[in-house]
């Protein structure tokens, strides 16, 4: 079973994108993408929603 991230966890999803979990919902998490060094080069929104099935936890919250 997929481990569900907690607020503050660093996750990776969709071909290597990384972000910090800001909010945990029933089926998804809201992720802050500004953590990535190349965030501005990628022309992404500041936040995105990722289904629990579509990420892996890289680091627990500090």
JOPE-V529552 format. One record per pair of residues at least 12 apart in sequence whose ideal C-beta (glycine too) atoms are under 8 Angstrom apart, sorted by the first residue. I is the first residue (numbers start at 1). J is the second residue. D is the distance in whole Angstrom. If there is no record, write none. Layout:
i->I j->J d->D
i->I j->J d->D
This chain:
i->2 j->52 d->5
i->2 j->53 d->6
i->3 j->57 d->6
i->4 j->24 d->7
i->4 j->52 d->6
i->5 j->21 d->5
i->5 j->24 d->7
i->5 j->29 d->5
i->5 j->52 d->8
i->5 j->55 d->7
i->5 j->57 d->5
i->6 j->21 d->7
i->6 j->24 d->7
i->6 j->60 d->8
i->6 j->61 d->6
i->7 j->21 d->6
i->7 j->22 d->7
i->7 j->23 d->7
i->7 j->24 d->6
i->7 j->61 d->7
i->8 j->20 d->7
i->8 j->21 d->6
i->8 j->60 d->8
i->8 j->61 d->3
i->8 j->62 d->7
i->9 j->21 d->5
i->9 j->57 d->5
i->9 j->58 d->8
i->9 j->59 d->7
i->9 j->60 d->6
i->9 j->61 d->5
i->10 j->35 d->7
i->10 j->57 d->7
i->10 j->58 d->5
i->10 j->59 d->4
i->11 j->29 d->7
i->11 j->31 d->6
i->11 j->50 d->7
i->11 j->55 d->4
i->11 j->56 d->7
i->11 j->57 d->6
i->11 j->58 d->6
i->12 j->55 d->6
i->12 j->56 d->6
i->12 j->58 d->5
i->13 j->31 d->8
i->13 j->50 d->5
i->13 j->54 d->5
i->13 j->55 d->4
i->13 j->56 d->8
i->14 j->50 d->8
i->14 j->54 d->7
i->17 j->33 d->7
i->17 j->36 d->7
i->17 j->44 d->8
i->18 j->33 d->8
i->18 j->35 d->6
i->18 j->36 d->6
i->18 j->58 d->7
i->19 j->31 d->4
i->19 j->32 d->5
i->19 j->33 d->5
i->19 j->34 d->8
i->19 j->35 d->5
i->19 j->36 d->7
i->19 j->48 d->7
i->20 j->32 d->5
i->20 j->35 d->5
i->22 j->47 d->7
i->25 j->49 d->8
i->27 j->51 d->6
i->27 j->52 d->6
i->28 j->49 d->5
i->28 j->50 d->6
i->28 j->51 d->5
i->28 j->52 d->6
i->29 j->49 d->7
i->29 j->50 d->6
i->29 j->52 d->7
i->29 j->55 d->7
i->30 j->47 d->6
i->30 j->48 d->8
i->30 j->49 d->6
i->31 j->47 d->6
i->31 j->48 d->6
i->31 j->49 d->8
i->31 j->50 d->6
i->31 j->55 d->8
i->32 j->46 d->7
i->32 j->47 d->6
i->33 j->45 d->7
i->33 j->46 d->6
i->33 j->47 d->7
i->33 j->48 d->6
i->34 j->46 d->6
